[in-house]
Amino acid sequence: MEFFIEIVLQFLGELLLQLSAELLLELGLHSMANVFERPRNPALSVIGYLLWGAIAGGLSLLLFPASFVHNHVLKLANLFITPIVLGGCMMLVGKFRARKEMHIIRLDSFAYGFLFAFSMSLVRYMWAA
């Protein structure tokens, strides 16, 4: 039972770290949204969110140099599970914003939320101790 609780807590640690990074990025992008009124190229947005995720992953290593997940197999699973969960969270944020008729950015979708979280997870997977 302790092993199961430890695994769940490890995944939650990684999830919360990445969720907080995505929400901070979203907050920053929403504050700048009116500056960039013209439509963006989706391919450039993909590259941008991958870069922002990698930067967030690198910065997270400064604060948390050790991975919350210690088992190699679980770290590999976390590489895919956490971005899927966070993509879903960002999709829910987008739906909430749409219902409230608030401005929506690309990060408020599953795909872009997943891309950001995946690149952050990949950096943490590769370099976290």
Number of C-alpha atoms within 10 A of each C-alpha: 5 7 8 9 9 13 16 12 14 19 20 15 15 19 21 13 17 24 21 11 21 26 17 12 18 20 12 11 17 16 10 11 13 10 9 9 8 7 6 10 8 11 8 10 14 16 13 15 23 21 16 20 27 22 16 23 27 19 16 19 17 10 8 15 14 14 18 21 24 13 12 10 10 14 21 14 13 21 22 15 17 22 26 18 17 23 26 18 20 24 21 15 19 21 16 14 15 13 9 9 9 12 12 18 14 19 25 25 19 21 18 22 28 27 25 30 32 28 22 29 29 19 21 26 19 10 14 20 13
